[in-house]
Amino acid sequence: MMKVNIDNIKTESRNPKTLNLDTMSTMELLRIMNEEDQNVIDTIKEAFPQIEESIRLTTEALRKNGRLIYIGAGTSGRLGILDAVECMPTFSTTDEVIGLIAGGERAFVKAVEGAEDSEDLAAADLDNISAGEKDVIVAIAASGRTPYAIGALKHARKLKAKCIGISCNKASELSEYADVAIEVDAGPEILTGSTRLKAGTCQKIILNMISTATMVGIGKVYGNLMVDMKPTNLKLVERAKRIVIQSTGCDMETAAEALEAADFSIKEAIIMILTGVTKEEAEKRINENQGFIRKCI
């Protein structure tokens, strides 16, 4: 087994505030944990320029039928999958946003030993989904030195895909292979090396920003409403009605009738109500205007 030097990795260093963590009261622990989590919010602001550039790349890729592909190991991989999966009900994505984790889907619920140490495995996983030059590969690694994540960007470069690296250490090895390097240093964890804590929170917030802003950028949002949501259960049908009402000012009966006529396409229902056009014309306008409702009305 290869030897790894973690002495200079910030996410592996000890937090001086919690050297006596095991003797703290629960309230003391909660207060320090909350204080440390505040660092996450402040530190992410420093990476706004890199996050903004990442969103430019992902938005451009999706507009050209490319994909946003998250890839990572352990907690980092799980967070990527979580964000990708949540895009499906929220924005009606299919395979536009994908999450890959070292060890495959089973690794989401149970650790697969050694999977994160293989660069070749990352390359194989990208090849299995036919990643290519239209795609943006977002490799996520708290330490910034996980071989699986580094291997993903190395292979992505060969495929001529755009490469984004997200790490929680400055000057990380992962960043060397990224077109855009998002590095966020929120300091050592309260529990030494447990990067599911602050590092995980950093990653989740950044992924929230990337996916949400990208979806806004490709016309999946009207105002601050989820107009591309698929109403697949009773709760979401009621939410769809409310979205139509909030977008048009109509009453509940009108919203329900429009949704029914539009085969429960929220966008089409809104355009039909606001402009008086048919379902077919609403659909045509959506296609002609890349999904942006404001351009359709």
N, C-alpha and C positions, 0 to 999 in steps of 0.2 A: 504493500500500500504506500502511495506517495506521501511524503511528509509535507505538511503545510504550515507555514509560519504566519500566525495570526497576531503576533505581538503588536504590529502597527495598524491593526484594523480597529477603527474607532468603535464600531458596533460590538467589539469583543472586550473593550476596556471596562474597568470597574467604575461605577458611579460613586464618588466620594460621599454623596448625600445618603446612601443606603448601605453603608458598610455593616450596619447593625440591623439590617432588614428583618432578620429572624427574631429580634427582640422588640420590635415596634408594636404598638397597639394597632388595631385595625384602623382607627381614625387617623393615626399618624401616617400609616401606609397610604391611605386614600388621599390625604392632603399632598404628600410628596408626589404620588403618582399623577395627580391632577396638575400639579405645578410643572412636572416634567412634560406632560402632554401639551401644555401651553407652548413649549418650545417648538413643537411640531408646526403649529400654525404660523409662528413668526418666521421659522426657517424656510418654509415653503415659499414665502413671498420672495425670498432671494433668488429662487429658481424660476420666477415668472417668465423671464425672457426665453429660457430654454423650453419651458412648457408651452408658451405661445408658439414658438417655432415648430414644436412637435405637432401641435394642433393644425398648423398650416399644412404640414406634410400629410397628416392623416385625412384631413378634409379634402385635399386635392386628390389623394389616392381613391377615396370612396366616390368622389365625383366622376372618376374615370374607371369605375368598376373594379378598383383594387380592393384590398382588404386590410383591416387592422388586425394584426396577429400578435397577441400577447404570449410570451413564453418565459417560463421560469421554473424553479424547483422549490419544493416545500411550501412554506407560507406564501412566498412570492408567486409561485405558480398558481396556488389556490386563489389568491386575490385577483389574478388575471382572469382565471376562469369565472370567478364570481361576477366580475364586471362584464365580461362577454355574455354570460348567460342572462344577466339582467337587462341587457340591451334588447333582447328578443321580445319580451312582453312590453317594454317601455316604448320602443321605437320600431317594432315590427321588423327587426333585422332577421335575416336568415343565416347566411354564412359571411356577411360583411364583417362581423367581429367574431374572432375565434380566440379561444384560450387553450394553450398547450402546457402540460406539466410533465416534468421528468418522471418517468415511470408509468405514464398513461393515466387514464381516468381512475383506475383503482387507487392511485396515489393521492387522490383528492381526500379520501377518507382514511387511508392508512399509508404510513411512510413506506417507500420502496427503497431499501438500503442500497446505497452506491449509485443510484440513478443520477444524482446531481453531479457526479464526478466524471461523467462522460460527455465530451464534446461531440463525439460521433453520433450519440443518441439524439442530440438536438438536431443535427443535420438530417438524420433519418426522419425525425418527426416532421420537420419542415417539408421534406420531400414527399412524405405521405399525404400531405394536403396540397401538393403541387404549388408551393410558395414560389413567387416569381417577381419580376421587376416591377409589376404594378402594385405590389403589396408594401406595407410598412410593418416591419418587425420591431416590436417593443420588448426588449429583454429586460427582465426585472430580477435584481439580486441585491439584497440588503448589504451584503459585504462588498459587492462589486467585483468579486473574484470567483464566483461559482462557475466551474468549468462548463456546465450545461448551458448557462446563459451566455457565456463568452463564445462557446461553440456555435450557438444560434446566430450571433452577429457575424462571426467569421464566415459562416456558410451563407448568410443573407447577403453579405457583400459580394460573394461569388455569383449569387443569383441576380445581382444588381438591384436588389430591393433596398428601400430606404431603411436605415437602422437608427433606432432610438434606444438608449440605455438609461435605466432608472436604478440608481444605487444610493445607499445611505452613508457613503464615505466619499471624501474628496479625493481627486486624482486616482480614481479606481481603475483597475485593469479593464473592466468592462467598457469604460468610456473611450478607451483607445480604439475601439472598433465601431464606435457610434458616429453617425452623422450629426446627431444631437445628443449631448450627454446631460441628463438631468441628475444632478448630485445634490442630495440634501443631507446635511449633518445636524441631527437634532441632539447629539451627545449620547453618552452611554446609557444603556437601559438600566432601569432600577434593579432588574434581575439580570446579572451579567450575561451577555450573549443571547438573551431571549428576544430575538428580533421580531417575534410576533407582536411585540408591544409597540414602542414608538416607531420603529422602522416600518412595521406593518401598517400603522396608522398613516405614516407619511405616504407610503405606496398607495394605499386605498384612496386617499384624498387626491393624489396626482392622477390616478386612473379615473376617478370621478370627473376630474376637470377635463381630461383628454376626451373621454367618450362623450360627455354631455356637450361640450363645446363643438365637437366634431358633428354631432347629430343636429345641433342648431345650425351649423354651417352647411348642411346638405338638405335643409328644408323640412326637418322632422318636427319642428316646433312652430307654433303660432302664438305670439305673445309669450306667455310662460306656460302654455298648455301642451299636453302630449297628444297632438292631433294625429299621430301615426300609430297610436296604441291600438292593439287588436282586442276588442271586447269579447274575450273567450269564456267568461263566466258571468253569473248574475251581478256580482259586484262591479265588474268592469263594464257591463252594459249600462248600469246606472251611472258610472263615472263618465261613460261616453256621452250620455244624454246631458249630463251637467256641463261637459266640455262644449258641446254644441250650443247650449243655452248661454254659457259665459262668453262664447265667441260671437254670437249673433244677437243676443238679447231677446230671443224668441221664448215661447212658453214650452212647458214640458211636452204637451201633445204634439206641437209642431216639430220639436226635436226628435221625438220618437218616430213620427211619420217619415221625417227626412232620412233618419238612419235606416229605417226599414227599406225605403226606396233606394238608398245608396248601398244596399247590401252590407250595412254597418261599416262603411268607410267614413270615418269621422271627417276627413278632409272634404270628401265629395259632398257630404251633408251640409257642411258649413258653406261651401261655395254655392250650392243649390239654393240655400235660404237667402244668402246675401245678394245673389245676382239673378235669381229666378230662372237659371238655366236647367237643362235636363241633366240626368246622371251622366249620359254619354258626353255631353259638352263639358261637364265638370271634370270628368276623367281626362278628356283631351287637354283641357287647360293645365291640369296638374302635370301631365307629361311634357307639355310644351314649356313649362316654367320650372322644371327640375324640382317639383314638389313644393315650391314656396307659395303658400296661400295668398300672401299679400300681392304677389304678382298676378295671381289669378282673378283678383277682384278689382 
